[in-house]
Amino acid sequence: MERTKAVTRPHLLIVEDEEAIATQLRWAFAGDFEVTLAADGKAAVRRFEERQPAVVTLDLGLPPEPRGTSEGIRLLSEVVRRAPHSKVVVITGNGEEAAALEAIRLGAFDYYQKPIDVEELRVILQRASHLHRLERASEAAQRGVEVGSRFEDLLGASAPMRELFALVERVAASNYSVLITGESGTGKELIARAIHGKSPRRDGPFVPINGGAIPETLLESELFGHERGAFTGAVARRQGRAELAHGGTLFLDEVGEFSQAVQVKLLRFLQEREIERVGGRERIAVDVRVVAATNADLPRAIAGGRFREDLYYRLNTVTLTVPPLRQRGDDVLMLANAFLRRARPEVAGKAARGFSPQALAALAAHPWPGNVRELENRVQRAVVAAPGPVITPADLELAPAPARDLSLSTARERVEREVVVEALARHNGNVTQAARAIDVTRPTFHALLTKFGLRSEDYRA
């Protein structure tokens, strides 16, 4: 005899202080939901933590706290903060429309006015539960894509980033000096950390020094250290960053900002692998791997006499170029969602839980002159500033994207391409596995690759 598979019902928390109404609702919705009751705010928070319900009905008319604070509004804010995907339907009495609209602004899914018609409320709760399920499935899918697209502390599924990750894997195993180039905000230090993390030196220190953030008069001392009495204020011997990085990686950020005097001493260090502290005479052997980064055009700086050519060739045994965000395709949306999830727990009280379709279009259309750093900053600010549960282009301080071709064929092709790209990204360019994942044959999948101008090898790690 075949067993019937049990269907898991979504959980509904009913927050209602009138026992008769609470009992009525419990019996009415017991067939659709696993129902839990709470008569006040403290019990509601306790039940919410225990059960993490998909849907909550919340009576805004709960008895007020001292000083007249609305217990219903306070509890709504607490629920939205703890679980942004839970759907809260507020129940209001006559004359409480202003409070209901305030609840919507704070993140409630919907509101329903007494007297309660059970069948009408059932439709609202079922719709809320359905949306909750879709949002959770969507977030799980996004996390799955991110897991397959994560490289150390970096995220990227686009072809340029996958190519860069493959280069980092190969370069990391050597001890060569590396020069990382790219626009400001692209994540050059994260690439440097990935090289260190993938290298045989991973258990040693990673020591950064930023040539643009340290005054020129102090840069040599910061880099190579100093002896006591070497200059005014040098009250004790101090090790420099190069010495501190012994056995690990020394990261020279904004190396194009180093002064000519420091460039000379850096070149000598790279040639001899020895340092001399400022004010000292002892030569100290240091075993480090040097990774440098710059957003400057060093060949132009060499031509202008601002950067030493011999130092340039010492630093760029291998050169890695980090692509700007505008060349990374759908990575923009994946990063935006990752930054949103990271920022939400840090915001006390209400925090936006997603992007509107218009916001996603604006994110995709923006040229991102400040690259990943600009994207993270805009998302963090929007999470705090958004007045509602969904982030809009205005919250991101972005212009709405131009109207797109809304024909059905165009939309279908766009979705098809996104599905093919996601399948390739998840399965590292393996055509057989990618075709199986989207339920098509290998010949059909190859035809889709040709149609959209995609190459499976671009997605291989």
C-alpha positions in Angstrom: 0.0 0.0 0.0 1.4 3.4 -1.1 1.9 5.9 1.7 0.5 9.4 1.2 3.3 12.0 1.6 2.6 14.4 4.5 2.1 18.0 3.4 3.8 20.5 5.8 1.4 23.3 6.5 2.8 26.9 6.9 2.8 28.3 10.4 0.4 31.1 11.5 0.8 33.1 14.6 -2.4 34.9 15.8 -1.7 37.8 18.2 -5.1 38.7 19.7 -6.0 39.6 23.3 -9.7 38.8 23.0 -10.0 35.1 23.7 -13.2 34.6 21.8 -11.8 36.1 18.6 -8.5 34.2 19.0 -10.4 30.9 19.4 -12.6 31.6 16.4 -9.6 32.3 14.2 -7.7 29.3 15.4 -10.5 26.9 14.5 -11.2 28.7 11.2 -7.6 28.4 9.9 -6.6 25.1 11.5 -7.1 23.3 8.2 -4.7 25.7 6.3 -2.1 26.4 8.8 -0.3 25.2 12.0 -1.8 27.8 14.3 -0.3 29.3 17.5 -1.9 31.9 19.7 -0.4 34.8 21.7 -2.4 37.2 23.9 0.2 39.9 24.4 3.5 41.3 23.0 5.8 39.2 25.3 4.1 36.0 24.5 4.0 36.9 20.8 7.8 37.4 20.7 8.4 34.2 22.6 6.1 32.2 20.2 7.7 33.9 17.2 11.2 32.9 18.2 10.0 29.3 18.8 8.1 28.8 15.6 9.3 31.4 13.0 5.9 31.6 11.4 5.3 32.4 7.8 2.3 34.6 8.5 1.3 36.6 11.5 -2.1 38.3 12.2 -1.6 41.2 14.6 -4.3 43.1 16.4 -3.2 46.7 16.4 -5.5 47.4 19.3 -3.4 45.4 21.9 -3.3 47.2 25.3 -0.8 50.1 25.1 2.5 50.1 27.1 3.2 52.8 29.6 3.5 56.3 28.2 0.9 55.5 25.5 3.2 53.5 23.1 1.2 51.4 20.7 2.0 47.8 21.6 0.8 46.6 18.2 3.2 49.0 16.3 6.1 48.1 18.6 5.5 44.4 18.0 5.2 44.9 14.3 8.6 46.6 14.2 10.1 43.8 16.2 8.8 41.1 13.9 9.9 42.9 10.8 13.4 43.3 12.3 13.7 39.7 13.4 12.3 38.0 10.2 11.8 40.4 7.2 10.2 37.6 5.1 7.5 36.8 7.6 4.2 38.4 6.4 2.3 40.4 9.0 -1.4 41.1 8.4 -2.6 43.8 10.9 -6.2 43.7 12.2 -7.7 47.1 12.9 -10.9 48.5 14.3 -13.0 51.3 12.8 -11.3 54.6 12.8 -7.8 53.1 12.8 -7.0 53.6 9.2 -4.1 56.0 9.9 -2.5 53.4 12.2 -3.0 50.7 9.5 -1.3 52.9 6.9 1.6 53.5 9.4 1.8 49.7 9.8 2.1 49.2 6.0 4.8 51.8 5.9 6.7 49.9 8.7 6.6 46.7 6.7 3.2 45.0 7.3 2.0 42.9 4.3 -1.6 44.0 4.5 -4.3 45.1 6.9 -7.9 44.0 7.5 -10.6 45.9 9.2 -13.0 44.5 11.8 -15.6 42.9 11.9 -13.7 39.8 10.6 -15.1 37.8 7.7 -13.2 34.6 8.0 -13.3 33.7 4.2 -12.0 37.2 3.2 -9.2 37.0 5.7 -8.4 33.4 4.6 -7.7 34.7 1.1 -5.4 37.4 2.4 -3.5 34.9 4.6 -3.2 32.3 1.8 -1.8 35.0 -0.5 0.7 36.1 2.2 1.8 32.5 2.8 2.3 31.9 -1.0 4.4 35.0 -1.3 6.4 34.0 1.8 7.1 30.6 0.2 8.2 32.2 -3.1 10.5 34.7 -1.4 12.2 32.0 0.7 12.7 29.9 -2.4 14.1 32.8 -4.3 16.5 33.7 -1.5 17.6 30.0 -1.3 18.3 30.0 -5.0 20.3 33.3 -4.8 22.3 31.8 -1.9 22.9 28.7 -4.0 24.2 30.8 -6.9 26.4 32.8 -4.5 27.9 29.6 -3.1 28.9 28.4 -6.6 30.2 31.9 -7.4 32.2 32.5 -4.2 36.0 32.6 -4.4 37.6 33.3 -1.0 35.9 36.6 0.0 34.9 37.5 -3.6 31.7 37.0 -5.5 31.5 36.7 -9.2 29.8 34.5 -11.8 30.6 36.6 -14.9 33.1 35.4 -17.5 35.7 38.2 -16.7 35.6 37.3 -12.9 35.8 33.5 -13.5 38.8 34.1 -15.8 40.4 36.3 -13.0 39.7 33.6 -10.4 41.4 31.0 -12.5 44.5 33.2 -12.9 44.6 33.8 -9.1 44.6 30.0 -8.6 47.5 29.6 -10.9 49.5 32.6 -9.6 49.0 31.9 -5.9 51.0 28.7 -6.0 54.2 30.6 -7.1 56.2 33.1 -5.1 56.3 35.7 -7.9 55.6 39.4 -7.2 52.1 40.3 -8.5 50.8 43.7 -9.7 47.0 44.1 -9.5 45.6 46.9 -11.6 42.0 48.2 -11.8 39.8 51.1 -11.1 39.2 52.4 -7.6 36.6 50.3 -5.8 36.9 47.1 -7.8 38.2 45.0 -4.9 42.0 44.9 -5.5 42.8 44.2 -1.9 40.3 41.3 -1.9 42.2 39.8 -4.8 45.5 40.3 -3.0 44.0 38.5 0.1 42.7 35.7 -2.2 46.3 35.3 -3.6 47.6 35.0 0.0 44.8 32.7 1.1 45.4 30.3 -1.8 49.2 30.4 -1.5 51.6 28.2 0.5 52.0 31.3 2.8 48.4 31.2 3.8 49.3 30.5 7.5 51.7 33.5 7.6 50.6 37.2 8.1 49.0 39.3 5.4 50.2 42.9 6.0 48.8 45.8 4.0 50.3 49.3 3.7 48.5 52.1 1.7 50.8 54.5 -0.1 48.0 57.1 -0.5 46.9 57.1 3.2 50.3 57.6 4.9 52.1 61.0 4.8 55.3 60.9 2.7 57.5 61.7 5.6 56.3 58.6 7.5 56.0 56.1 4.7 59.6 54.9 4.8 59.4 54.4 8.6 56.0 52.6 8.3 57.4 50.3 5.6 60.8 49.5 6.9 60.6 50.4 10.6 62.9 52.7 12.6 65.4 52.6 15.5 65.1 54.6 18.7 66.1 58.2 18.3 66.0 58.0 14.4 63.9 61.1 14.4 61.8 63.3 16.7 59.2 61.2 18.4 61.0 57.9 17.7 61.1 56.9 21.4 61.5 53.2 20.8 62.6 50.7 18.1 59.7 49.8 15.8 59.3 47.1 13.2 58.0 48.1 9.8 55.3 46.4 7.7 57.9 44.5 5.6 59.4 43.0 8.7 56.0 42.2 10.2 55.1 40.3 7.0 58.0 37.9 7.4 56.8 34.4 6.3 53.7 35.9 4.6 52.5 38.5 2.1 53.3 42.2 2.0 50.5 44.1 0.2 51.5 47.5 -1.2 48.3 49.3 -1.9 48.3 52.4 -4.1 52.0 51.8 -4.9 51.9 54.5 -7.6 51.7 57.0 -4.7 55.0 56.0 -3.2 57.6 58.8 -3.2 60.8 58.6 -5.4 62.9 58.1 -2.2 60.8 55.2 -1.0 60.7 53.7 -4.5 64.5 53.5 -4.5 64.6 51.7 -1.1 61.7 49.4 -2.2 63.6 48.4 -5.3 66.7 47.6 -3.2 64.5 45.5 -0.9 63.0 43.6 -3.8 66.4 42.9 -5.2 68.2 41.9 -2.0 65.3 40.8 0.2 66.9 42.7 3.1 65.8 45.9 4.9 67.5 48.5 6.9 65.4 50.3 9.5 65.4 54.2 9.5 68.3 55.3 11.7 69.8 51.8 11.7 72.8 50.1 10.2 71.8 46.4 10.6 70.7 44.6 7.4 67.7 42.3 8.2 66.7 39.5 5.9 63.0 39.3 5.3 61.1 36.5 3.6 57.9 38.0 2.1 55.9 37.7 -1.1 55.1 41.2 -2.5 51.7 41.9 -4.0 51.2 45.5 -5.2 48.0 47.3 -6.4 47.3 50.6 -8.2 44.6 52.4 -10.0 47.1 54.6 -11.7 48.5 54.3 -15.2 52.1 53.3 -14.2 53.5 53.3 -17.8 52.3 56.9 -18.1 53.8 57.7 -14.7 57.1 56.2 -15.9 57.0 58.4 -19.0 56.4 61.4 -16.8 59.3 60.6 -14.5 57.0 59.9 -11.5 57.6 56.1 -11.2 60.8 54.1 -11.7 60.8 51.8 -14.6 63.1 49.3 -13.0 60.7 49.1 -9.9 57.8 48.6 -12.3 59.4 45.5 -13.8 60.3 44.1 -10.4 56.7 44.4 -9.3 54.8 43.2 -12.3 56.3 39.7 -12.8 52.6 38.8 -13.1 49.9 41.4 -13.7 46.2 40.9 -12.9 43.6 43.3 -14.0 40.3 43.5 -12.0 37.4 44.3 -14.3 35.2 47.3 -13.5 31.7 46.5 -12.3 30.0 47.8 -15.5 31.7 44.9 -17.4 30.5 42.2 -15.0 26.9 41.7 -16.2 24.5 40.1 -13.7 27.2 40.1 -10.9 25.7 43.6 -10.1 22.4 42.1 -8.9 24.0 39.2 -7.1 26.3 41.5 -5.2 23.4 43.9 -4.4 21.4 41.1 -2.9 24.4 39.9 -0.9 25.0 43.4 0.4 21.3 43.7 1.3 21.4 40.5 3.4 24.6 41.5 5.1 23.3 45.0 6.0 19.8 44.0 7.3 20.9 42.5 10.6 23.0 45.6 11.4 20.0 48.0 11.2 18.1 48.4 14.4 14.3 48.4 13.9 12.8 48.3 10.4 15.0 47.4 7.4 14.0 46.9 3.8 13.8 43.3 2.7 14.1 43.4 -1.0 14.4 45.5 -4.2 11.5 46.6 -6.4 11.6 45.5 -10.1 12.4 49.2 -10.9 15.3 49.2 -8.5 16.7 46.0 -10.0 16.5 47.6 -13.5 18.2 50.8 -12.2 21.0 48.8 -10.6 21.6 47.0 -13.9 21.5 50.2 -16.0 23.8 52.3 -13.7 27.4 52.6 -15.0 29.0 52.3 -11.5 31.9 54.7 -11.7 32.7 53.9 -8.1 32.5 50.1 -8.8 31.7 47.6 -6.0 32.5 50.1 -3.3 29.8 52.4 -4.6 27.3 49.6 -5.0 27.8 48.5 -1.4 27.5 52.1 -0.1 24.3 52.7 -2.0 22.7 49.5 -0.8 23.7 50.0 2.9 22.3 53.6 2.7 19.1 52.4 1.1 18.5 49.7 3.7 18.5 52.4 6.4 16.7 55.1 4.4 13.9 53.2 2.6 10.6 54.2 4.1 9.0 50.9 3.2 9.9 47.2 3.0 11.0 47.4 -0.6 14.0 49.4 -1.9 13.2 51.8 -4.9 15.5 53.6 -7.3 14.9 56.8 -5.2 16.2 55.0 -2.1 19.3 54.0 -4.0 19.6 57.6 -5.3 19.6 56.2 -8.9 17.6 57.4 -11.9 14.9 55.0 -13.1 16.1 52.8 -16.0 14.9 53.7 -19.5 11.8 51.8 -20.6 12.7 48.4 -22.1 11.3 46.4 -25.0 8.3 44.7 -23.4 7.5 42.3 -26.2 6.9 38.8 -25.1 9.6 37.3 -27.4 12.2 39.7 -26.0 11.2 38.9 -22.4 11.3 35.2 -23.2 14.8 35.4 -24.7 16.0 37.4 -21.7 14.8 34.8 -19.2 16.1 31.9 -21.4 19.6 33.5 -21.4 19.5 34.1 -17.6 18.6 30.5 -17.0 21.4 29.2 -19.3 24.0 31.5 -17.6 22.9 30.5 -14.1 23.1 26.8 -15.1 26.6 27.3 -16.5 27.7 29.2 -13.4 26.3 26.6 -11.0 28.0 23.7 -12.8 31.3 25.4 -13.6 30.8 25.3 -17.4 29.9 21.5 -17.4 27.5 21.3 -20.4 26.1 17.9 -19.5 25.3 18.9 -15.9 24.0 22.3 -16.9 21.7 20.8 -19.6 20.4 18.2 -17.1 19.7 21.0 -14.6 17.4 22.9 -16.9 15.9 19.7 -18.4 17.1 19.9 -22.0 19.3 17.7 -24.2 23.0 18.5 -24.8 22.3 19.4 -28.5 19.6 21.8 -27.4 21.9 23.4 -24.8 24.6 23.8 -27.4 22.1 25.5 -29.6 21.2 27.9 -26.8 24.9 28.7 -26.2 25.2 29.6 -29.9 22.0 31.6 -29.9 23.1 33.8 -27.0 26.8 34.0 -27.9 28.0 32.1 -24.8 31.0 29.8 -24.3 30.9 27.1 -21.7 34.7 27.4 -21.1 34.2 31.0 -19.8 32.4 29.5 -16.8 35.0 26.9 -15.8 36.8 27.5 -12.6 
